[in-house]
Amino acid sequence: MIVPTASRVLLLSVLVAASSAAQEKSASLSAIQIRPQDALGRNIGTSVGIAGTYAIRIGTNGVFSIRADVGVTSYDDESHKARFGGDIGGRVQVNVKTDNYILPMSLSAEAARPTGIIRPYVSAGAGATAFFTESRIESTTDQQAIAATSNHSDAAASWVAGGGVYISIRSVALDIGVHYVGGGKSDYLARGSIVDLPNGEIKISPLHGTTNFTMLRVGTRFTL
């Protein structure tokens, strides 16, 4: 999986520099839903997953923070049964599963109301969106993985903007937000992009285009 080097360097350098001036640190764990837009929305469906956020408050007034976000969702998965192979014949069956994943990553500046129970916030930044696809075979009885292969991976730079609200109860807050991610062009797979050929090989037909999507999030934020 390829993640733009500039995004990783920016993320690390800003977080290290910000730590020395930090007044407060927080972390969030959220359930997320990605709703693809434009060309991406015509090719793949809505996906759900999880995301984590680490934020460092900057300055003395408590309004501004630097936040790093990373998440993962699964979309357009497919599966079928097949014989195990070799000379076993059809007596032993396995499940063949293919999972497609989206990994949104970003580094953003955030402005939020610093006090009160209801604390609205807005944020904007840049990052990357990675796509990868993995196929595996599993036992039909207990779904234990037997073997797995990475079929495809790619990534594109992105920008992100959005907002939400923290509903604060002491050191814990409910985090409800929505962000729009404008992604560059990337290759990615969807249901039907991998075709099994009669000779045992596979044919992979990636989709290509801009990777814009809306991300909804509901989670819990903890002060560290």
ABEGO torsion letter per residue (X at the ends): XBBBAAAAAAAAAAAAAAAAABABBBBBBBBBBBBBBEAAAAABBBBBBBBBBBBBBBEAAGABBBBBBBBBBBBGBBBBBBBAEEAAEAABBBBBBBBBBBBBBBBBBBBBBABEABBBBBBBBBBBBBBBBBBBBBBAAAGBBABBBBABBBBBBBBBBEBEBBBBBEABBBBBBBBBBBBBBBBBBBBGABBBBAAGBBBBBBBBEBBBBBBBBBBBBBBX
